[in-house]
Amino acid sequence: MYDAIVVGAGPSGSSAARILAEKGFKVLALDSARFPRLKVCGGGIGWRVFRDYRGLVDVPEEYRVRANISLFVSPSGYTVEVSASDLEGYLIPRTAFDHSLVRAAVNAGAELREGVTVTGVVEEDSKVRVFTKSGEVVEGSVAIGADGVYSVVARSLGLQPANWLRDNAFCPVAYVPASRPGSGEHELEFYLGFMGEGYAWIFRHYDHLNVGIGTLRKNYTVPPDKALYDFMKNNPIASRKIKLGGESVKSRYIPYNGMLRRLYSRRVLLVGDAGGFVNTLTGEGIWMAMKTGELAAEAVTKALETGELLKNFRSYQRRVETHPEIGEELKYGRILRDMFFSSPRLFDEYILRAREDQKLAKLLGDLVFARKPYPELVRQLARELPLALTSKVLASAPVKSIQLLLGYGDPYFPGEGVASRCTYYTESSA
């Protein structure tokens, strides 16, 4: 029997498995894919990953593109450039990035089984049993659900709400062959206010353009892949930069609407996308995935050493809820999202003013790249936003504006009911 079974070997699962293996526990990591594998994502690896986990990013330099200059585009086409050259962030294909984290977990002593589809999890008094599609059942003292937005672990234990997919985001992403970006080109482009709460993007990787849309599922009035092609072909700015031909399009749900209210059961913890840990303003989730994997591993370590599972699992829940770069970021990010996306004119006005005011341009970059904890950035926003624009924000979203200033809200997904424990979601379910 294993000390810990980690279901899912993406950034959150690999991080948890590595730390537990380093501490001497017998760890099994299961993943339905075989690495290296494609993960639908923009592939932006933010500065916080390098701040906290630099030694784990073992990716050849040829695969990296330094993210120095970002272009922000308002709904009416106004633009402003923002430099982030002082922050160490890169565009790295998830095939390479995730594989490096998996290798680190295996090198630490974790056992990895690839191509294993988990179909259910059952908790018993002294162990947890993990069932697989092949019929094999593996047993452990505890399990960590790191199996993403479609988490079988969360649904098996009744932790995923019935409206989880309906009220989260859906992202179609095109991988368009292209050469490495040249000097002075924008590595990152954000098309703000595109289809409601979200944005479209163009990220320049070393051998392709990563082009996508991230918005709540309810905002699509046409099939998501059609919306993406409409953007690539018809947007007056983006269409000049995208040469279609040979591209592939993949899609995936993203937990863009807050964390689950309960992240644990008797012998199981949830981390990463399975728990809803994705920035509610930008949709970035890699650092949160790795951090929640780390915090979960710490909780499991104490639980196994003391035998006090629920006490330490509750402590994990409290730590992520109150963490300034996790729970607080989820809370403030959603308020900011709902406030600024309430009217396309607000983005137009902000971008126009940011073209003339470098403080506003830098603040926009600070919010998107989470340069500081969100509570601090909100205070800065309140100080630096011009009075005329502040008045328009208050008029457009009065309740959200007050919530933001008072710090009133929570980081939780607005759940309804409990998802079926037997429904197996696939990407085709979109």
GIZICOR-V692457 format. One record per run of one state. SS is the DSSP state (@ for helix, = for strand, . for the rest). FROM is the first residue (numbers start at 1). TO is the last residue. If there is no record, write none. Layout:
BEGIN
ss=SS from=FROM to=TO
ss=SS from=FROM to=TO
END
This chain:
BEGIN
ss=. from=1 to=1
ss== from=2 to=7
ss=. from=8 to=10
ss=@ from=11 to=22
ss=. from=23 to=26
ss== from=27 to=31
ss=. from=32 to=43
ss== from=44 to=45
ss=. from=46 to=46
ss=@ from=47 to=56
ss=. from=57 to=60
ss=@ from=61 to=63
ss=. from=64 to=64
ss== from=65 to=66
ss=. from=67 to=68
ss== from=69 to=73
ss=. from=74 to=78
ss== from=79 to=83
ss=. from=84 to=89
ss== from=90 to=91
ss=. from=92 to=93
ss=@ from=94 to=108
ss=. from=109 to=110
ss== from=111 to=114
ss=. from=115 to=117
ss== from=118 to=123
ss=. from=124 to=127
ss== from=128 to=132
ss=. from=133 to=136
ss== from=137 to=145
ss=. from=146 to=151
ss=@ from=152 to=156
ss=. from=157 to=168
ss== from=169 to=177
ss=. from=178 to=187
ss== from=188 to=192
ss=. from=193 to=197
ss== from=198 to=204
ss=. from=205 to=207
ss== from=208 to=216
ss=@ from=217 to=219
ss=. from=220 to=223
ss=@ from=224 to=234
ss=. from=235 to=237
ss=@ from=238 to=240
ss=. from=241 to=247
ss== from=248 to=254
ss=. from=255 to=258
ss== from=259 to=259
ss=. from=260 to=263
ss== from=264 to=264
ss=. from=265 to=267
ss== from=268 to=270
ss=. from=271 to=271
ss=@ from=272 to=275
ss=. from=276 to=285
ss=@ from=286 to=306
ss=. from=307 to=308
ss=@ from=309 to=322
ss=. from=323 to=326
ss=@ from=327 to=340
ss=. from=341 to=343
ss=@ from=344 to=356
ss=. from=357 to=357
ss=@ from=358 to=369
ss=. from=370 to=373
ss=@ from=374 to=384
ss=. from=385 to=386
ss=@ from=387 to=396
ss=. from=397 to=397
ss=@ from=398 to=406
ss=. from=407 to=411
ss== from=412 to=412
ss=. from=413 to=426
ss=@ from=427 to=429
ss=. from=430 to=430
END
